[in-house]
């Protein structure tokens, strides 16, 4: 995982070993040499990438999901999101996940940006999309074992839940702040050309 760039802080990979390969995560253990010459171990996950969608129903309301997250042992409030399939463009994944999880389609799409949510131990990158002019496109078509509750909430209420610690999912927290900046006109929408909007 070392870099050949001119970064003076770059670590050089000495050895790399795949120790576990799951359904979509791969766990590696590497030996590295850091910039100061020290040798150390790096354990990290390779992830195929994901998308998160901020479905804006109107100027005041968003669609959210409540979903049980096994590592935490409880249900979490979050924006719709999903893993990018091999060879799938991020926007196509976002459109697919919105329809599959909520039953909605969107006439207008913007790409807001991306984030790395766990840089100390994973290369996962989540692309964030804003979906507007929503329409019901059918019923959700969830994967086997995927159960979730879709509900509407004022986006200002979501910010209060973040402030109060009721919402702790980092991608949803970032999405709420990004949405606020976008709706205030402080940050631009970047229309997705493939969306035709």
Steps between C-alpha positions, in 0.01 A plus 500: 500500500805720497519806282760581236402866517718782620320505835773532764275321752431198277549152640660230286344153489749224584257207496125467452285204603130438440379338823124495441269538203130533574197571287625849418773590751863393481727524805873555442796506737801686360848566629608855420794734540394847612665826398719499812630150419289318761346168395145427604182307429192636326168313513238631261186418306457534126144606415341527153356844576149618572248776437269695725190678379339807659137474379352850527120478494444877511682803638448380856489118501728207425452125484690303762534135592517315828703181464644247744881506490642178636844627618326755725214271600231761440300684237656814354344797318677571173462615141453229234833352395653195344805322369615559143491179294805405292516720190198708605532879466427675833203695361336183368547345844338804663199486267464124557533522880247784529239299310578167669501637856229767485292439187579854378660633184638852450482736203795710616833373631807680629834355605598678820837333560660205670639400836728239653324392818765284669843607373698328775393149396303508173523643148119528474384810314135607503369721218220733611208582270208738544175369348225756433159513331416160644223275371373167618641243260356191662544300816842448654672178387728412788758223496428188704581578862493876440230654717460869553244766577475801266360823645482874436652761728581871487868539416533754781378227738774275365757766591357509853529120523864530394561772760332298773687178418191310383649469149860381503545352152786707357383499138154622606653766724717628215205481262283711732764773520560483123126531436473804725787674318350410162149622583641826635680549166842496665612184320410429136297218356697308236235355267559141387505514116387136470181590692385732225415770751 
